[in-house]
Amino acid sequence: MIIKKYIVKDMNEALNKIKMELGHDAVIISSRKIKKGGIFGLFSQKYIEVTAGVDKSQKYDDYNNDDVNSVSMEESIKALKKAMEKHTNKALVSEKDNTNIKKTEKIYDGEKDSKDEILEEMKEMKELITGLSNEKAKGESLNDKIKSKLKAVDINDRCIEKILLDLHGNFDDNNIKEVIKNNINICDIDESGIIVLVGPTGVGKTTTIAKLAGRFSLIEKKKVGLITVDTYRIGAVEQLRTYADIMGIPFSVVITLKEMDEAIKSMSDCDVILVDTTGRSSKNEMQISQLRAFVERTGTNNISLVVSCTTKDKDIEAIINGYKKLNYKNIIITKLDETTTYGSIINIINYAGKPVSYFTTGQNVPDDIKKLSLEKISSIILGEDNI
C-alpha cells in the first residue's frame, strides 16, 4: 500500500496529481483545508491537504518523488483506519520497520480473503468520493458564477458573502431573488410634523425636499412649510424659494439656532414642516457637530439620510458612519436615473442597518420620487427590471 500526501489549491489539481502519480486505482483517504504562507498568519492562502493511497506490489521507493510530501507509515495507517472503521483491527505495522521504510512489504497482516475484502471496500469508497468530488466541483462552479453575477451589478464583497451564505447552496433564480429581498428593508416615514433631511453635498437633498413638498402639498393636500439652513451653497436658497413660491407654501431661511426656533413657531399651523440642511463632509467631525445642533433644535427624530445611488462603495461606508451622530431613522436613495447598475442599493442598506423610505428617479418635481416594493427593488438590482 502506497500512501502519499498532496498540498493543492483545489480538488481538480489533487485528482490530476493522484491519477498521474498513483494511477487510476488510487483512492482518496482524507482531505482537509489548511493555510500556508502569509505574515504572522495574515494574508495566508488557502490550500487543501489530500491523502491518497493505492495498493502496489512495488516497494515504496519506486514511487518516491521530490514534488510529493510523503507521510510516515504510522500516519497513513491511522488515516486508513479512520476512513474504514470496520477494518481497523486488520491494519498493523511494525514499530521497528518504521525506521527503515524500504523493508516494509505489507501494511495488512491477515488472510488473502481479508485483503481482498478491504480492496473491494476501498474501490467502493473511491467511487463514492469521486461522486462527491464531482458534486462539490459543480457546486463551486455555480458559486463562482453567482458571485460574478452579483459583482457585475456592483454588489460589494461583504453583501455577496452574506447572500451566498443565505442561499445555502440553492442557486435557483427565484431563491436568489428571495434572498436579495430578505436583505432589503423598506419603511414608511411619518409624513407629519417636522421632517429633516441630512446628507453630504451633491446627493440631491434640495431637489428631494422639493419633491416631498410637492407630493404632500399638491397630491396629499397637506399644509406644508419649508425651512432651509443651507446658506453655504450658491443658489440653494433661491432654488428652494422658487419651489415654495410655485407651490404657494411658507418658506424660511435659518442661519442661527434662535432663527430655527422662530421659523418652526411661525409654521405651527402646518401639517408638515420640511427642513433642508447644509451638505457636510462626513469626515469633518466639527461640521457634523454644528449640523447636529440645528437638527436637535427641531426637536424631531424623523430624520432621513440622503445618499446617492452613484456613490462609490468606500464613500458610502464613510458617509454612513460619519452621519450616525445625527441619529437618522431611514435612508432616501437618490439618482437612480444616473446609473445603470443598482447593487449600491443593497450596499447602502447593509452599511446603514436602516430601512429605505424613498427613491428618486429624475429631476421632475414632484413626480420623480417613489416608494418601491421589495419585489421591484430586487428586480432592479438583478437587472430584471428598470426604473
C-alpha positions in Angstrom: 0.0 0.0 0.0 1.5 3.4 -1.1 0.2 6.4 0.9 1.0 9.9 -0.3 0.0 13.4 0.8 -0.6 16.3 -1.6 -0.9 20.1 -0.9 -3.1 21.6 -3.7 -5.3 24.6 -4.4 -8.4 22.6 -5.3 -9.7 19.0 -5.7 -9.2 19.0 -9.5 -5.5 19.6 -9.1 -5.4 16.8 -6.4 -7.2 14.4 -8.7 -4.9 15.1 -11.6 -1.8 14.6 -9.4 -3.1 11.4 -7.8 -4.0 10.0 -11.2 -0.6 10.8 -12.6 1.4 9.7 -9.6 -0.6 6.7 -8.3 -2.7 5.6 -11.2 -6.5 5.1 -11.8 -6.8 2.6 -8.9 -5.8 5.2 -6.2 -8.3 6.3 -3.6 -8.6 9.5 -1.5 -8.3 8.6 2.1 -8.8 12.0 3.7 -8.8 15.7 2.9 -8.7 18.9 5.0 -8.4 22.6 4.4 -5.1 24.3 5.5 -3.4 27.7 5.2 0.2 28.4 4.0 2.3 31.5 3.8 1.4 34.9 4.9 3.0 37.2 7.6 2.2 36.3 11.2 -0.8 34.4 9.9 -2.1 37.3 7.9 -2.7 37.1 4.1 -2.1 33.3 4.1 -3.5 31.4 1.2 -6.0 28.5 1.5 -5.0 25.0 0.3 -6.3 21.5 0.6 -4.2 18.7 2.0 -5.2 15.4 0.4 -4.1 12.0 1.5 -4.4 9.2 -1.2 -3.4 5.6 -1.3 -3.0 2.7 -3.8 -2.2 -0.9 -3.4 1.0 -1.7 -5.4 3.4 -4.6 -5.3 6.4 -2.4 -5.8 8.4 -1.1 -2.9 7.8 2.4 -1.6 10.9 3.8 -3.1 9.7 3.1 -6.6 7.1 5.8 -6.1 9.1 8.4 -4.2 9.0 11.9 -5.8 10.5 15.1 -4.5 7.4 17.0 -5.6 5.2 15.0 -3.3 5.2 15.2 0.5 5.4 11.6 1.9 3.8 10.8 5.3 5.0 8.2 7.8 3.5 4.7 7.6 2.1 5.2 11.1 0.2 8.3 9.9 -1.0 6.5 6.8 -2.4 3.6 8.8 -4.2 6.0 11.2 -5.8 7.8 8.2 -6.9 4.5 6.6 -8.3 3.2 9.9 -10.4 6.3 10.3 -11.8 6.0 6.8 -12.6 2.3 7.1 -13.6 1.6 10.6 -14.8 -1.9 10.1 -11.2 -3.0 9.2 -9.3 -1.1 11.9 -8.1 -4.3 13.6 -6.7 -5.7 10.3 -4.1 -2.9 9.6 -0.8 -3.4 11.5 2.7 -2.1 11.0 5.9 -2.9 12.8 7.4 -0.2 15.0 10.9 -1.4 14.1 10.2 -1.5 10.4 9.1 2.1 10.6 12.8 3.2 10.9 13.5 1.5 7.6 10.6 2.1 5.1 12.3 0.1 2.4 11.7 -3.1 4.4 8.0 -2.6 4.6 6.5 -5.0 2.1 2.9 -5.2 3.5 0.6 -3.0 5.6 -2.1 -5.5 6.2 -1.4 -8.6 8.3 -4.2 -11.1 7.5 -5.5 -13.7 5.2 -5.9 -13.2 1.4 -9.7 -13.1 1.7 -9.4 -10.3 4.3 -7.2 -8.3 2.0 -9.5 -8.8 -1.0 -12.4 -7.7 1.1 -10.5 -4.5 2.1 -9.6 -3.8 -1.5 -13.2 -4.1 -2.5 -14.3 -1.7 0.2 -11.6 0.7 -1.0 -12.9 0.6 -4.6 -16.4 1.4 -3.4 -15.1 4.3 -1.3 -13.2 5.6 -4.3 -16.4 5.6 -6.4 -18.3 7.4 -3.6 -15.5 10.1 -3.1 -15.3 10.6 -6.9 -19.0 11.3 -7.0 -18.9 13.7 -4.1 -15.9 15.5 -5.6 -17.8 16.0 -8.8 -20.8 17.4 -6.9 -18.5 19.7 -5.0 -16.8 20.9 -8.1 -20.2 21.6 -9.7 -21.3 23.5 -6.6 -18.1 25.6 -6.5 -18.6 26.4 -10.2 -22.2 27.6 -9.6 -21.0 29.5 -6.5 -18.4 31.4 -8.6 -21.0 32.1 -11.3 -23.4 33.6 -8.9 -20.6 35.7 -7.3 -19.6 37.1 -10.7 -23.3 37.9 -11.5 -23.6 39.8 -8.2 -20.3 41.6 -8.7 -21.4 42.7 -12.2 -24.3 44.7 -10.7 -22.0 46.4 -8.2 -22.9 44.5 -5.0 -19.9 44.6 -2.7 -18.0 41.6 -1.4 -19.4 42.0 2.1 -23.0 41.7 0.8 -22.1 38.9 -1.7 -20.7 36.7 1.1 -23.9 37.2 3.2 -26.1 36.4 0.2 -24.2 33.3 -0.6 -24.5 32.1 3.0 -28.2 32.7 2.9 -28.6 30.8 -0.3 -27.4 27.5 1.4 -26.3 26.1 -1.9 -29.7 26.7 -3.6 -28.8 28.8 -6.7 -32.2 28.8 -8.2 -33.1 32.3 -9.7 -36.2 32.6 -7.5 -34.2 31.7 -4.4 -31.6 34.3 -5.3 -34.3 37.0 -5.6 -35.9 35.9 -2.3 -32.5 36.2 -0.5 -32.0 39.7 -2.1 -35.4 40.7 -0.8 -34.6 39.4 2.7 -31.5 41.6 2.8 -33.5 44.8 2.0 -35.6 46.8 4.5 -38.2 49.4 3.4 -40.4 51.6 5.6 -43.0 54.4 5.5 -41.9 57.5 7.3 -44.2 59.6 9.5 -45.5 62.2 7.0 -46.5 64.7 9.6 -44.7 67.1 12.0 -41.1 68.0 11.3 -39.1 66.0 8.7 -35.3 66.7 8.4 -33.1 65.7 5.5 -29.4 65.3 6.0 -26.5 64.2 3.8 -23.3 65.2 2.0 -23.2 67.7 -0.8 -24.3 66.7 -4.3 -26.7 63.9 -3.4 -29.8 65.9 -4.3 -31.2 66.9 -0.9 -32.7 70.2 -2.0 -34.4 68.7 -5.1 -35.6 65.7 -3.0 -37.1 68.1 -0.3 -38.9 70.0 -3.1 -40.3 66.7 -4.4 -41.6 65.8 -1.0 -43.1 69.2 -0.5 -44.9 68.9 -3.9 -46.1 65.4 -3.0 -47.5 66.4 0.4 -48.9 69.8 -0.8 -50.2 69.1 -4.3 -51.1 65.4 -4.2 -52.0 64.8 -0.5 -53.4 68.3 0.0 -51.5 68.9 3.3 -50.3 72.3 4.5 -46.6 72.3 4.1 -43.8 74.6 5.4 -40.2 74.7 4.1 -37.1 75.7 6.1 -33.5 75.7 4.9 -30.2 76.1 6.7 -28.3 75.6 3.5 -26.9 79.1 3.1 -23.4 77.9 2.0 -24.2 76.5 -1.4 -24.7 79.2 -4.1 -28.2 79.2 -5.4 -29.6 76.7 -2.9 -31.8 79.2 -1.1 -33.2 80.7 -4.3 -33.9 77.3 -5.8 -36.0 76.2 -2.8 -37.6 79.6 -2.6 -38.7 79.3 -6.2 -40.3 75.9 -5.5 -42.1 77.3 -2.4 -43.5 80.2 -4.4 -44.7 77.9 -7.2 -46.5 75.7 -4.6 -47.7 78.6 -2.5 -46.2 77.4 0.8 -44.4 79.3 3.5 -40.6 79.4 3.4 -37.9 80.5 5.9 -34.1 80.8 5.7 -32.3 79.9 9.0 -28.8 81.0 10.0 -28.8 80.7 13.8 -30.4 78.3 16.3 -32.7 81.1 17.5 -34.0 81.7 14.0 -34.7 77.9 13.8 -37.0 78.3 16.9 -38.7 81.3 15.3 -39.2 79.6 11.9 -40.8 76.5 13.4 -43.1 78.6 15.6 -44.2 80.6 12.6 -45.2 77.4 10.8 -47.0 75.8 13.8 -50.2 75.5 11.8 -48.6 73.4 9.1 -49.3 69.7 8.8 -45.7 69.0 7.7 -42.5 71.1 8.1 -39.6 70.0 5.8 -36.1 71.1 6.8 -33.3 71.2 4.3 -29.8 71.1 5.8 -26.3 72.1 4.7 -24.4 69.4 3.0 -21.4 68.5 5.1 -18.4 66.2 4.7 -18.8 63.0 6.7 -15.1 63.2 7.5 -15.3 66.6 9.2 -16.5 66.0 12.7 -16.7 69.7 13.6 -19.1 70.4 10.7 -21.2 67.4 11.6 -21.4 68.6 15.2 -22.6 72.0 14.1 -25.2 70.4 11.9 -26.3 68.2 14.7 -27.0 71.3 16.8 -29.5 72.6 14.2 -31.1 69.1 13.8 -31.6 68.7 17.5 -33.1 72.2 17.7 -36.0 71.0 15.6 -37.0 68.5 18.3 -37.8 65.8 15.9 -36.5 62.2 15.4 -38.0 62.0 11.9 -34.6 62.3 10.2 -33.7 60.9 6.8 -30.2 60.4 5.4 -30.0 61.1 1.7 -27.4 59.1 -0.2 -26.9 58.9 -4.0 -27.1 55.6 -5.8 -24.0 56.6 -7.8 -21.7 56.9 -4.7 -18.6 54.7 -4.6 -18.8 51.8 -2.1 -15.9 53.1 0.1 -17.5 56.5 0.2 -20.9 55.0 1.1 -19.3 53.4 4.2 -17.7 56.7 5.2 -21.0 58.7 4.8 -23.0 56.2 6.7 -20.5 56.1 9.6 -20.0 59.9 9.6 -23.7 60.7 9.8 -24.5 58.2 12.6 -24.2 61.1 15.1 -27.3 62.6 13.7 -29.4 59.5 14.6 -31.1 59.2 11.2 -34.0 56.8 11.1 -34.2 55.9 7.4 -32.5 56.3 4.1 -33.6 58.1 0.9 -31.7 56.8 -2.1 -31.4 59.3 -5.0 -30.2 59.5 -8.6 -31.4 56.0 -9.8 -31.7 57.6 -13.2 -27.9 58.4 -13.3 -26.6 54.8 -13.1 -27.0 51.5 -15.0 -26.3 49.2 -12.1 -28.1 49.2 -8.7 -26.2 47.0 -6.4 -25.3 50.1 -4.3 -28.9 50.0 -3.0 -28.3 46.8 -1.0 -24.8 48.1 -0.1 -26.2 51.3 1.4 -28.9 49.5 3.3 -26.4 46.9 4.6 -23.9 49.5 5.8 -26.6 51.7 7.4 -28.7 48.9 9.0 -31.7 51.2 8.4 -34.7 50.9 6.0 -35.1 52.9 2.8 -38.2 55.1 2.5 -38.0 56.8 -0.9 -36.1 56.6 -4.2 -35.7 59.4 -6.6 -35.6 58.7 -10.3 -35.1 62.0 -12.1 -35.3 65.8 -11.9 -39.0 66.3 -12.3 -40.8 67.9 -9.3 -42.8 66.3 -7.7 -43.1 63.2 -9.9 -39.7 61.6 -9.7 -39.8 60.4 -6.1 -41.2 56.9 -5.4 -41.8 54.2 -2.9 -40.8 50.8 -4.3 -41.8 47.3 -3.2 -39.3 44.7 -2.3 -40.2 42.8 -5.5 -39.5 45.9 -7.6 -36.2 46.7 -5.8 -34.8 43.1 -6.1 -35.7 43.0 -9.8 -34.0 46.3 -10.4 -30.8 45.2 -8.5 -30.7 41.9 -10.5 -31.2 43.8 -13.8 -34.5 42.1 -14.5 -36.4 45.4 -14.4 -35.7 49.1 -14.8 -36.9 52.3 -13.1 
